[in-house]
């Protein structure tokens, strides 16, 4: 995957995960299973491990829960 495609996927993952986090913690409902959420987080972590320069403070991987 090219770096530009990787950045696009990273931003897509961050957006999806923020949406799902909000649904779960604020709205007390969810549109995806825990397994789906966990797999998306793992994909994001893998991208950030490969391209550490793409890690930002707003990334779900940087949130302290």
Predicted model as a PDB file, atoms N, CA, C, CB and O in Angstrom, pLDDT in the B-factor column:
MODEL        1                                                                  
ATOM      1  N   UNK A   1       0.848  -1.170   0.000  1.00 77.00           N  
ATOM      2  CA  UNK A   1       0.000   0.000   0.000  1.00 77.00           C  
ATOM      3  C   UNK A   1       0.894   1.234   0.000  1.00 77.00           C  
ATOM      4  CB  UNK A   1      -0.965  -0.003   1.219  1.00 77.00           C  
ATOM      5  O   UNK A   1       1.856   1.303   0.765  1.00 77.00           O  
ATOM      6  N   UNK A   2       0.583   2.205  -0.850  1.00 86.00           N  
ATOM      7  CA  UNK A   2       1.378   3.424  -0.908  1.00 86.00           C  
ATOM      8  C   UNK A   2       1.145   4.266   0.338  1.00 86.00           C  
ATOM      9  CB  UNK A   2       1.042   4.231  -2.171  1.00 86.00           C  
ATOM     10  O   UNK A   2       0.155   4.088   1.047  1.00 86.00           O  
ATOM     11  N   UNK A   3       2.067   5.182   0.593  1.00 81.00           N  
ATOM     12  CA  UNK A   3       1.943   6.008   1.792  1.00 81.00           C  
ATOM     13  C   UNK A   3       0.683   6.871   1.732  1.00 81.00           C  
ATOM     14  CB  UNK A   3       3.184   6.895   1.962  1.00 81.00           C  
ATOM     15  O   UNK A   3       0.032   7.065   2.759  1.00 81.00           O  
ATOM     16  N   UNK A   4       0.327   7.388   0.571  1.00 87.00           N  
ATOM     17  CA  UNK A   4      -0.887   8.216   0.480  1.00 87.00           C  
ATOM     18  C   UNK A   4      -2.131   7.380   0.740  1.00 87.00           C  
ATOM     19  CB  UNK A   4      -0.986   8.888  -0.904  1.00 87.00           C  
ATOM     20  O   UNK A   4      -3.068   7.850   1.385  1.00 87.00           O  
ATOM     21  N   UNK A   5      -2.152   6.138   0.244  1.00 93.00           N  
ATOM     22  CA  UNK A   5      -3.278   5.250   0.535  1.00 93.00           C  
ATOM     23  C   UNK A   5      -3.300   4.869   2.013  1.00 93.00           C  
ATOM     24  CB  UNK A   5      -3.204   3.985  -0.337  1.00 93.00           C  
ATOM     25  O   UNK A   5      -4.366   4.738   2.614  1.00 93.00           O  
ATOM     26  N   UNK A   6      -2.131   4.697   2.583  1.00 94.00           N  
ATOM     27  CA  UNK A   6      -2.025   4.375   4.000  1.00 94.00           C  
ATOM     28  C   UNK A   6      -2.567   5.527   4.837  1.00 94.00           C  
ATOM     29  CB  UNK A   6      -0.563   4.068   4.383  1.00 94.00           C  
ATOM     30  O   UNK A   6      -3.309   5.305   5.793  1.00 94.00           O  
ATOM     31  N   UNK A   7      -2.201   6.751   4.483  1.00 95.00           N  
ATOM     32  CA  UNK A   7      -2.704   7.920   5.205  1.00 95.00           C  
ATOM     33  C   UNK A   7      -4.219   8.027   5.092  1.00 95.00           C  
ATOM     34  CB  UNK A   7      -2.049   9.197   4.676  1.00 95.00           C  
ATOM     35  O   UNK A   7      -4.896   8.368   6.062  1.00 95.00           O  
ATOM     36  N   UNK A   8      -4.747   7.737   3.910  1.00 96.00           N  
ATOM     37  CA  UNK A   8      -6.188   7.772   3.704  1.00 96.00           C  
ATOM     38  C   UNK A   8      -6.877   6.730   4.589  1.00 96.00           C  
ATOM     39  CB  UNK A   8      -6.528   7.530   2.218  1.00 96.00           C  
ATOM     40  O   UNK A   8      -7.892   7.023   5.221  1.00 96.00           O  
ATOM     41  N   UNK A   9      -6.326   5.519   4.634  1.00 97.00           N  
ATOM     42  CA  UNK A   9      -6.901   4.462   5.461  1.00 97.00           C  
ATOM     43  C   UNK A   9      -6.788   4.812   6.944  1.00 97.00           C  
ATOM     44  CB  UNK A   9      -6.208   3.121   5.177  1.00 97.00           C  
ATOM     45  O   UNK A   9      -7.722   4.570   7.709  1.00 97.00           O  
ATOM     46  N   UNK A  10      -5.658   5.377   7.355  1.00 96.00           N  
ATOM     47  CA  UNK A  10      -5.468   5.787   8.735  1.00 96.00           C  
ATOM     48  C   UNK A  10      -6.534   6.805   9.141  1.00 96.00           C  
ATOM     49  CB  UNK A  10      -4.062   6.372   8.934  1.00 96.00           C  
ATOM     50  O   UNK A  10      -7.124   6.683  10.214  1.00 96.00           O  
ATOM     51  N   UNK A  11      -6.782   7.784   8.313  1.00 96.00           N  
ATOM     52  CA  UNK A  11      -7.798   8.797   8.615  1.00 96.00           C  
ATOM     53  C   UNK A  11      -9.198   8.192   8.636  1.00 96.00           C  
ATOM     54  CB  UNK A  11      -7.737   9.932   7.591  1.00 96.00           C  
ATOM     55  O   UNK A  11     -10.034   8.582   9.451  1.00 96.00           O  
ATOM     56  N   UNK A  12      -9.448   7.254   7.754  1.00 97.00           N  
ATOM     57  CA  UNK A  12     -10.733   6.560   7.747  1.00 97.00           C  
ATOM     58  C   UNK A  12     -10.926   5.771   9.048  1.00 97.00           C  
ATOM     59  CB  UNK A  12     -10.829   5.616   6.527  1.00 97.00           C  
ATOM     60  O   UNK A  12     -11.998   5.802   9.651  1.00 97.00           O  
ATOM     61  N   UNK A  13      -9.885   5.076   9.462  1.00 98.00           N  
ATOM     62  CA  UNK A  13      -9.952   4.317  10.710  1.00 98.00           C  
ATOM     63  C   UNK A  13     -10.185   5.225  11.909  1.00 98.00           C  
ATOM     64  CB  UNK A  13      -8.673   3.518  10.909  1.00 98.00           C  
ATOM     65  O   UNK A  13     -11.010   4.920  12.770  1.00 98.00           O  
ATOM     66  N   UNK A  14      -9.462   6.340  11.966  1.00 97.00           N  
ATOM     67  CA  UNK A  14      -9.630   7.271  13.082  1.00 97.00           C  
ATOM     68  C   UNK A  14     -11.053   7.818  13.124  1.00 97.00           C  
ATOM     69  CB  UNK A  14      -8.624   8.426  12.974  1.00 97.00           C  
ATOM     70  O   UNK A  14     -11.631   7.960  14.201  1.00 97.00           O  
ATOM     71  N   UNK A  15     -11.608   8.117  11.985  1.00 96.00           N  
ATOM     72  CA  UNK A  15     -12.976   8.626  11.918  1.00 96.00           C  
ATOM     73  C   UNK A  15     -13.988   7.572  12.371  1.00 96.00           C  
ATOM     74  CB  UNK A  15     -13.299   9.084  10.495  1.00 96.00           C  
ATOM     75  O   UNK A  15     -14.881   7.855  13.169  1.00 96.00           O  
ATOM     76  N   UNK A  16     -13.835   6.364  11.852  1.00 97.00           N  
ATOM     77  CA  UNK A  16     -14.743   5.280  12.239  1.00 97.00           C  
ATOM     78  C   UNK A  16     -14.657   4.980  13.727  1.00 97.00           C  
ATOM     79  CB  UNK A  16     -14.433   4.019  11.442  1.00 97.00           C  
ATOM     80  O   UNK A  16     -15.681   4.834  14.396  1.00 97.00           O  
ATOM     81  N   UNK A  17     -13.452   4.889  14.240  1.00 97.00           N  
ATOM     82  CA  UNK A  17     -13.273   4.569  15.645  1.00 97.00           C  
ATOM     83  C   UNK A  17     -13.819   5.672  16.554  1.00 97.00           C  
ATOM     84  CB  UNK A  17     -11.804   4.332  15.938  1.00 97.00           C  
ATOM     85  O   UNK A  17     -14.366   5.381  17.618  1.00 97.00           O  
ATOM     86  N   UNK A  18     -13.675   6.916  16.149  1.00 95.00           N  
ATOM     87  CA  UNK A  18     -14.249   8.020  16.927  1.00 95.00           C  
ATOM     88  C   UNK A  18     -15.769   7.919  16.948  1.00 95.00           C  
ATOM     89  CB  UNK A  18     -13.812   9.384  16.345  1.00 95.00           C  
ATOM     90  O   UNK A  18     -16.395   8.142  17.985  1.00 95.00           O  
ATOM     91  N   UNK A  19     -16.356   7.587  15.818  1.00 96.00           N  
ATOM     92  CA  UNK A  19     -17.810   7.420  15.725  1.00 96.00           C  
ATOM     93  C   UNK A  19     -18.279   6.290  16.630  1.00 96.00           C  
ATOM     94  CB  UNK A  19     -18.233   7.144  14.272  1.00 96.00           C  
ATOM     95  O   UNK A  19     -19.239   6.445  17.385  1.00 96.00           O  
ATOM     96  N   UNK A  20     -17.603   5.162  16.549  1.00 96.00           N  
ATOM     97  CA  UNK A  20     -17.996   4.008  17.349  1.00 96.00           C  
ATOM     98  C   UNK A  20     -17.773   4.256  18.840  1.00 96.00           C  
ATOM     99  CB  UNK A  20     -17.221   2.773  16.904  1.00 96.00           C  
ATOM    100  O   UNK A  20     -18.572   3.809  19.663  1.00 96.00           O  
ATOM    101  N   UNK A  21     -16.716   4.950  19.194  1.00 95.00           N  
ATOM    102  CA  UNK A  21     -16.457   5.295  20.587  1.00 95.00           C  
ATOM    103  C   UNK A  21     -17.591   6.173  21.122  1.00 95.00           C  
ATOM    104  CB  UNK A  21     -15.092   6.018  20.727  1.00 95.00           C  
ATOM    105  O   UNK A  21     -18.098   5.943  22.220  1.00 95.00           O  
ATOM    106  N   UNK A  22     -17.979   7.173  20.345  1.00 95.00           N  
ATOM    107  CA  UNK A  22     -19.059   8.080  20.747  1.00 95.00           C  
ATOM    108  C   UNK A  22     -20.371   7.312  20.921  1.00 95.00           C  
ATOM    109  CB  UNK A  22     -19.236   9.209  19.705  1.00 95.00           C  
ATOM    110  O   UNK A  22     -21.087   7.503  21.904  1.00 95.00           O  
ATOM    111  N   UNK A  23     -20.670   6.453  19.969  1.00 96.00           N  
ATOM    112  CA  UNK A  23     -21.894   5.654  20.078  1.00 96.00           C  
ATOM    113  C   UNK A  23     -21.906   4.848  21.379  1.00 96.00           C  
ATOM    114  CB  UNK A  23     -22.028   4.708  18.867  1.00 96.00           C  
ATOM    115  O   UNK A  23     -22.917   4.811  22.081  1.00 96.00           O  
ATOM    116  N   UNK A  24     -20.813   4.224  21.688  1.00 94.00           N  
ATOM    117  CA  UNK A  24     -20.740   3.329  22.840  1.00 94.00           C  
ATOM    118  C   UNK A  24     -20.753   4.085  24.163  1.00 94.00           C  
ATOM    119  CB  UNK A  24     -19.494   2.476  22.754  1.00 94.00           C  
ATOM    120  O   UNK A  24     -21.522   3.752  25.064  1.00 94.00           O  
ATOM    121  N   UNK A  25     -19.895   5.109  24.282  1.00 93.00           N  
ATOM    122  CA  UNK A  25     -19.722   5.777  25.563  1.00 93.00           C  
ATOM    123  C   UNK A  25     -20.678   6.933  25.811  1.00 93.00           C  
ATOM    124  CB  UNK A  25     -18.340   6.270  25.669  1.00 93.00           C  
ATOM    125  O   UNK A  25     -20.974   7.237  26.967  1.00 93.00           O  
ATOM    126  N   UNK A  26     -21.163   7.579  24.777  1.00 96.00           N  
ATOM    127  CA  UNK A  26     -22.044   8.730  24.965  1.00 96.00           C  
ATOM    128  C   UNK A  26     -23.508   8.362  24.725  1.00 96.00           C  
ATOM    129  CB  UNK A  26     -21.633   9.865  24.033  1.00 96.00           C  
ATOM    130  O   UNK A  26     -24.383   8.697  25.523  1.00 96.00           O  
ATOM    131  N   UNK A  27     -23.756   7.677  23.627  1.00 96.00           N  
ATOM    132  CA  UNK A  27     -25.129   7.338  23.273  1.00 96.00           C  
ATOM    133  C   UNK A  27     -25.591   6.017  23.883  1.00 96.00           C  
ATOM    134  CB  UNK A  27     -25.266   7.275  21.776  1.00 96.00           C  
ATOM    135  O   UNK A  27     -26.770   5.677  23.784  1.00 96.00           O  
ATOM    136  N   UNK A  28     -24.700   5.276  24.503  1.00 95.00           N  
ATOM    137  CA  UNK A  28     -24.997   3.986  25.121  1.00 95.00           C  
ATOM    138  C   UNK A  28     -25.639   3.006  24.136  1.00 95.00           C  
ATOM    139  CB  UNK A  28     -25.911   4.185  26.318  1.00 95.00           C  
ATOM    140  O   UNK A  28     -26.586   2.290  24.463  1.00 95.00           O  
ATOM    141  N   UNK A  29     -25.101   3.003  22.945  1.00 95.00           N  
ATOM    142  CA  UNK A  29     -25.515   2.056  21.913  1.00 95.00           C  
ATOM    143  C   UNK A  29     -24.334   1.865  20.975  1.00 95.00           C  
ATOM    144  CB  UNK A  29     -26.789   2.558  21.136  1.00 95.00           C  
ATOM    145  O   UNK A  29     -23.392   2.657  20.983  1.00 95.00           O  
ATOM    146  N   UNK A  30     -24.385   0.841  20.188  1.00 92.00           N  
ATOM    147  CA  UNK A  30     -23.278   0.599  19.266  1.00 92.00           C  
ATOM    148  C   UNK A  30     -23.789   0.000  17.969  1.00 92.00           C  
ATOM    149  CB  UNK A  30     -22.233  -0.326  19.901  1.00 92.00           C  
ATOM    150  O   UNK A  30     -24.788  -0.719  17.945  1.00 92.00           O  
ATOM    151  N   UNK A  31     -23.093   0.308  16.909  1.00 95.00           N  
ATOM    152  CA  UNK A  31     -23.486  -0.221  15.605  1.00 95.00           C  
ATOM    153  C   UNK A  31     -22.537  -1.323  15.133  1.00 95.00           C  
ATOM    154  CB  UNK A  31     -23.532   0.904  14.574  1.00 95.00           C  
ATOM    155  O   UNK A  31     -22.734  -1.905  14.067  1.00 95.00           O  
ATOM    156  N   UNK A  32     -21.499  -1.607  15.938  1.00 97.00           N  
ATOM    157  CA  UNK A  32     -20.554  -2.678  15.604  1.00 97.00           C  
ATOM    158  C   UNK A  32     -20.263  -3.504  16.853  1.00 97.00           C  
ATOM    159  CB  UNK A  32     -19.235  -2.096  15.013  1.00 97.00           C  
ATOM    160  O   UNK A  32     -20.428  -3.039  17.981  1.00 97.00           O  
ATOM    161  N   UNK A  33     -19.836  -4.710  16.628  1.00 96.00           N  
ATOM    162  CA  UNK A  33     -19.483  -5.588  17.751  1.00 96.00           C  
ATOM    163  C   UNK A  33     -18.118  -5.182  18.316  1.00 96.00           C  
ATOM    164  CB  UNK A  33     -19.466  -7.082  17.302  1.00 96.00           C  
ATOM    165  O   UNK A  33     -17.355  -4.458  17.675  1.00 96.00           O  
ATOM    166  N   UNK A  34     -17.831  -5.662  19.519  1.00 95.00           N  
ATOM    167  CA  UNK A  34     -16.517  -5.422  20.119  1.00 95.00           C  
ATOM    168  C   UNK A  34     -15.407  -5.998  19.247  1.00 95.00           C  
ATOM    169  CB  UNK A  34     -16.450  -6.030  21.526  1.00 95.00           C  
ATOM    170  O   UNK A  34     -14.329  -5.415  19.137  1.00 95.00           O  
ATOM    171  N   UNK A  35     -15.676  -7.134  18.634  1.00 97.00           N  
ATOM    172  CA  UNK A  35     -14.665  -7.774  17.782  1.00 97.00           C  
ATOM    173  C   UNK A  35     -14.308  -6.895  16.585  1.00 97.00           C  
ATOM    174  CB  UNK A  35     -15.167  -9.140  17.294  1.00 97.00           C  
ATOM    175  O   UNK A  35     -13.139  -6.789  16.213  1.00 97.00           O  
ATOM    176  N   UNK A  36     -15.304  -6.274  15.993  1.00 97.00           N  
ATOM    177  CA  UNK A  36     -15.055  -5.379  14.849  1.00 97.00           C  
ATOM    178  C   UNK A  36     -14.250  -4.171  15.312  1.00 97.00           C  
ATOM    179  CB  UNK A  36     -16.395  -4.920  14.193  1.00 97.00           C  
ATOM    180  O   UNK A  36     -13.262  -3.796  14.681  1.00 97.00           O  
ATOM    181  N   UNK A  37     -14.676  -3.563  16.418  1.00 96.00           N  
ATOM    182  CA  UNK A  37     -13.964  -2.402  16.961  1.00 96.00           C  
ATOM    183  C   UNK A  37     -12.505  -2.769  17.247  1.00 96.00           C  
ATOM    184  CB  UNK A  37     -14.657  -1.887  18.253  1.00 96.00           C  
ATOM    185  O   UNK A  37     -11.587  -2.044  16.863  1.00 96.00           O  
ATOM    186  N   UNK A  38     -12.304  -3.890  17.919  1.00 96.00           N  
ATOM    187  CA  UNK A  38     -10.950  -4.335  18.254  1.00 96.00           C  
ATOM    188  C   UNK A  38     -10.096  -4.578  17.016  1.00 96.00           C  
ATOM    189  CB  UNK A  38     -11.012  -5.601  19.085  1.00 96.00           C  
ATOM    190  O   UNK A  38      -8.909  -4.255  17.011  1.00 96.00           O  
ATOM    191  N   UNK A  39     -10.686  -5.142  15.971  1.00 98.00           N  
ATOM    192  CA  UNK A  39      -9.911  -5.385  14.751  1.00 98.00           C  
ATOM    193  C   UNK A  39      -9.521  -4.068  14.071  1.00 98.00           C  
ATOM    194  CB  UNK A  39     -10.716  -6.265  13.775  1.00 98.00           C  
ATOM    195  O   UNK A  39      -8.437  -3.964  13.497  1.00 98.00           O  
ATOM    196  N   UNK A  40     -10.390  -3.078  14.133  1.00 98.00           N  
ATOM    197  CA  UNK A  40     -10.059  -1.768  13.563  1.00 98.00           C  
ATOM    198  C   UNK A  40      -8.945  -1.096  14.360  1.00 98.00           C  
ATOM    199  CB  UNK A  40     -11.306  -0.863  13.529  1.00 98.00           C  
ATOM    200  O   UNK A  40      -8.046  -0.487  13.782  1.00 98.00           O  
ATOM    201  N   UNK A  41      -9.003  -1.205  15.683  1.00 97.00           N  
ATOM    202  CA  UNK A  41      -7.936  -0.653  16.530  1.00 97.00           C  
ATOM    203  C   UNK A  41      -6.608  -1.339  16.212  1.00 97.00           C  
ATOM    204  CB  UNK A  41      -8.284  -0.821  18.038  1.00 97.00           C  
ATOM    205  O   UNK A  41      -5.574  -0.677  16.122  1.00 97.00           O  
ATOM    206  N   UNK A  42      -6.631  -2.647  16.044  1.00 97.00           N  
ATOM    207  CA  UNK A  42      -5.404  -3.381  15.733  1.00 97.00           C  
ATOM    208  C   UNK A  42      -4.839  -2.962  14.382  1.00 97.00           C  
ATOM    209  CB  UNK A  42      -5.666  -4.888  15.745  1.00 97.00           C  
ATOM    210  O   UNK A  42      -3.625  -2.836  14.224  1.00 97.00           O  
ATOM    211  N   UNK A  43      -5.714  -2.748  13.414  1.00 97.00           N  
ATOM    212  CA  UNK A  43      -5.260  -2.281  12.096  1.00 97.00           C  
ATOM    213  C   UNK A  43      -4.615  -0.906  12.212  1.00 97.00           C  
ATOM    214  CB  UNK A  43      -6.439  -2.234  11.096  1.00 97.00           C  
ATOM    215  O   UNK A  43      -3.571  -0.651  11.611  1.00 97.00           O  
ATOM    216  N   UNK A  44      -5.236  -0.023  12.985  1.00 97.00           N  
ATOM    217  CA  UNK A  44      -4.678   1.313  13.188  1.00 97.00           C  
ATOM    218  C   UNK A  44      -3.321   1.232  13.879  1.00 97.00           C  
ATOM    219  CB  UNK A  44      -5.642   2.179  14.013  1.00 97.00           C  
ATOM    220  O   UNK A  44      -2.380   1.915  13.475  1.00 97.00           O  
ATOM    221  N   UNK A  45      -3.214   0.413  14.903  1.00 96.00           N  
ATOM    222  CA  UNK A  45      -1.938   0.242  15.605  1.00 96.00           C  
ATOM    223  C   UNK A  45      -0.851  -0.271  14.666  1.00 96.00           C  
ATOM    224  CB  UNK A  45      -2.105  -0.722  16.784  1.00 96.00           C  
ATOM    225  O   UNK A  45       0.298   0.164  14.748  1.00 96.00           O  
ATOM    226  N   UNK A  46      -1.205  -1.179  13.787  1.00 96.00           N  
ATOM    227  CA  UNK A  46      -0.230  -1.726  12.837  1.00 96.00           C  
ATOM    228  C   UNK A  46       0.267  -0.643  11.882  1.00 96.00           C  
ATOM    229  CB  UNK A  46      -0.849  -2.890  12.039  1.00 96.00           C  
ATOM    230  O   UNK A  46       1.460  -0.568  11.587  1.00 96.00           O  
ATOM    231  N   UNK A  47      -0.638   0.184  11.407  1.00 96.00           N  
ATOM    232  CA  UNK A  47      -0.241   1.283  10.508  1.00 96.00           C  
ATOM    233  C   UNK A  47       0.672   2.247  11.254  1.00 96.00           C  
ATOM    234  CB  UNK A  47      -1.492   2.037   9.954  1.00 96.00           C  
ATOM    235  O   UNK A  47       1.709   2.659  10.734  1.00 96.00           O  
ATOM    236  N   UNK A  48       0.281   2.606  12.480  1.00 95.00           N  
ATOM    237  CA  UNK A  48       1.087   3.549  13.252  1.00 95.00           C  
ATOM    238  C   UNK A  48       2.449   2.962  13.629  1.00 95.00           C  
ATOM    239  CB  UNK A  48       0.338   3.967  14.511  1.00 95.00           C  
ATOM    240  O   UNK A  48       3.427   3.699  13.754  1.00 95.00           O  
ATOM    241  N   UNK A  49       2.515   1.666  13.806  1.00 95.00           N  
ATOM    242  CA  UNK A  49       3.803   1.030  14.092  1.00 95.00           C  
ATOM    243  C   UNK A  49       4.728   1.104  12.878  1.00 95.00           C  
ATOM    244  CB  UNK A  49       3.597  -0.436  14.514  1.00 95.00           C  
ATOM    245  O   UNK A  49       5.940   1.266  13.016  1.00 95.00           O  
ATOM    246  N   UNK A  50       4.148   0.985  11.709  1.00 94.00           N  
ATOM    247  CA  UNK A  50       4.940   1.025  10.481  1.00 94.00           C  
ATOM    248  C   UNK A  50       5.301   2.460  10.092  1.00 94.00           C  
ATOM    249  CB  UNK A  50       4.177   0.350   9.341  1.00 94.00           C  
ATOM    250  O   UNK A  50       6.384   2.709   9.560  1.00 94.00           O  
ATOM    251  N   UNK A  51       4.396   3.396  10.356  1.00 93.00           N  
ATOM    252  CA  UNK A  51       4.594   4.805   9.985  1.00 93.00           C  
ATOM    253  C   UNK A  51       4.411   5.677  11.227  1.00 93.00           C  
ATOM    254  CB  UNK A  51       3.597   5.237   8.852  1.00 93.00           C  
ATOM    255  O   UNK A  51       3.392   6.355  11.360  1.00 93.00           O  
ATOM    256  N   UNK A  52       5.367   5.666  12.119  1.00 92.00           N  
ATOM    257  CA  UNK A  52       5.237   6.393  13.387  1.00 92.00           C  
ATOM    258  C   UNK A  52       5.052   7.896  13.183  1.00 92.00           C  
ATOM    259  CB  UNK A  52       6.459   6.146  14.253  1.00 92.00           C  
ATOM    260  O   UNK A  52       4.503   8.578  14.049  1.00 92.00           O  
ATOM    261  N   UNK A  53       5.502   8.404  12.063  1.00 93.00           N  
ATOM    262  CA  UNK A  53       5.340   9.837  11.793  1.00 93.00           C  
ATOM    263  C   UNK A  53       3.870  10.223  11.570  1.00 93.00           C  
ATOM    264  CB  UNK A  53       6.168  10.232  10.571  1.00 93.00           C  
ATOM    265  O   UNK A  53       3.532  11.407  11.582  1.00 93.00           O  
ATOM    266  N   UNK A  54       3.010   9.238  11.368  1.00 92.00           N  
ATOM    267  CA  UNK A  54       1.589   9.506  11.159  1.00 92.00           C  
ATOM    268  C   UNK A  54       0.778   9.501  12.455  1.00 92.00           C  
ATOM    269  CB  UNK A  54       1.017   8.488  10.210  1.00 92.00           C  
ATOM    270  O   UNK A  54      -0.420   9.786  12.435  1.00 92.00           O  
ATOM    271  N   UNK A  55       1.415   9.183  13.572  1.00 93.00           N  
ATOM    272  CA  UNK A  55       0.711   9.190  14.860  1.00 93.00           C  
ATOM    273  C   UNK A  55       0.431  10.630  15.266  1.00 93.00           C  
ATOM    274  CB  UNK A  55       1.543   8.459  15.961  1.00 93.00           C  
ATOM    275  O   UNK A  55       1.322  11.479  15.257  1.00 93.00           O  
ATOM    276  N   UNK A  56      -0.831  10.887  15.623  1.00 91.00           N  
ATOM    277  CA  UNK A  56      -1.230  12.219  16.066  1.00 91.00           C  
ATOM    278  C   UNK A  56      -1.872  12.121  17.448  1.00 91.00           C  
ATOM    279  CB  UNK A  56      -2.207  12.874  15.049  1.00 91.00           C  
ATOM    280  O   UNK A  56      -2.299  11.046  17.869  1.00 91.00           O  
ATOM    281  N   UNK A  57      -1.935  13.240  18.139  1.00 91.00           N  
ATOM    282  CA  UNK A  57      -2.497  13.274  19.494  1.00 91.00           C  
ATOM    283  C   UNK A  57      -3.963  12.864  19.528  1.00 91.00           C  
ATOM    284  CB  UNK A  57      -2.349  14.662  20.083  1.00 91.00           C  
ATOM    285  O   UNK A  57      -4.444  12.382  20.553  1.00 91.00           O  
ATOM    286  N   UNK A  58      -4.682  13.049  18.417  1.00 90.00           N  
ATOM    287  CA  UNK A  58      -6.112  12.705  18.394  1.00 90.00           C  
ATOM    288  C   UNK A  58      -6.374  11.251  18.005  1.00 90.00           C  
ATOM    289  CB  UNK A  58      -6.840  13.615  17.431  1.00 90.00           C  
ATOM    290  O   UNK A  58      -7.527  10.842  17.869  1.00 90.00           O  
ATOM    291  N   UNK A  59      -5.321  10.480  17.830  1.00 94.00           N  
ATOM    292  CA  UNK A  59      -5.498   9.074  17.465  1.00 94.00           C  
ATOM    293  C   UNK A  59      -6.111   8.296  18.617  1.00 94.00           C  
ATOM    294  CB  UNK A  59      -4.158   8.447  17.056  1.00 94.00           C  
ATOM    295  O   UNK A  59      -5.735   8.505  19.770  1.00 94.00           O  
ATOM    296  N   UNK A  60      -7.050   7.403  18.326  1.00 93.00           N  
ATOM    297  CA  UNK A  60      -7.631   6.561  19.381  1.00 93.00           C  
ATOM    298  C   UNK A  60      -6.576   5.723  20.111  1.00 93.00           C  
ATOM    299  CB  UNK A  60      -8.688   5.640  18.784  1.00 93.00           C  
ATOM    300  O   UNK A  60      -6.801   5.314  21.251  1.00 93.00           O  
ATOM    301  N   UNK A  61      -5.449   5.466  19.484  1.00 94.00           N  
ATOM    302  CA  UNK A  61      -4.395   4.694  20.148  1.00 94.00           C  
ATOM    303  C   UNK A  61      -3.686   5.526  21.212  1.00 94.00           C  
ATOM    304  CB  UNK A  61      -3.379   4.185  19.120  1.00 94.00           C  
ATOM    305  O   UNK A  61      -2.969   4.971  22.044  1.00 94.00           O  
ATOM    306  N   UNK A  62      -3.869   6.833  21.203  1.00 92.00           N  
ATOM    307  CA  UNK A  62      -3.228   7.714  22.159  1.00 92.00           C  
ATOM    308  C   UNK A  62      -4.138   8.062  23.344  1.00 92.00           C  
ATOM    309  CB  UNK A  62      -2.786   8.976  21.463  1.00 92.00           C  
ATOM    310  O   UNK A  62      -3.724   8.746  24.280  1.00 92.00           O  
ATOM    311  N   UNK A  63      -5.373   7.582  23.284  1.00 84.00           N  
ATOM    312  CA  UNK A  63      -6.352   7.864  24.342  1.00 84.00           C  
ATOM    313  C   UNK A  63      -6.073   6.973  25.545  1.00 84.00           C  
ATOM    314  CB  UNK A  63      -7.806   7.648  23.829  1.00 84.00           C  
ATOM    315  O   UNK A  63      -5.825   5.775  25.407  1.00 84.00           O  
ATOM    316  N   UNK A  64      -6.117   7.574  26.716  1.00 78.00           N  
ATOM    317  CA  UNK A  64      -5.981   6.820  27.953  1.00 78.00           C  
ATOM    318  C   UNK A  64      -7.374   6.473  28.431  1.00 78.00           C  
ATOM    319  CB  UNK A  64      -5.191   7.622  29.037  1.00 78.00           C  
ATOM    320  O   UNK A  64      -8.193   7.352  28.695  1.00 78.00           O  
ATOM    321  N   UNK A  65      -7.635   5.166  28.540  1.00 65.00           N  
ATOM    322  CA  UNK A  65      -8.969   4.721  28.958  1.00 65.00           C  
ATOM    323  C   UNK A  65      -8.929   4.112  30.324  1.00 65.00           C  
ATOM    324  CB  UNK A  65      -9.543   3.725  27.973  1.00 65.00           C  
ATOM    325  O   UNK A  65      -9.961   3.682  30.838  1.00 65.00           O  
TER     326      UNK A  65                                                      
ENDMDL                                                                          
END                                                                             
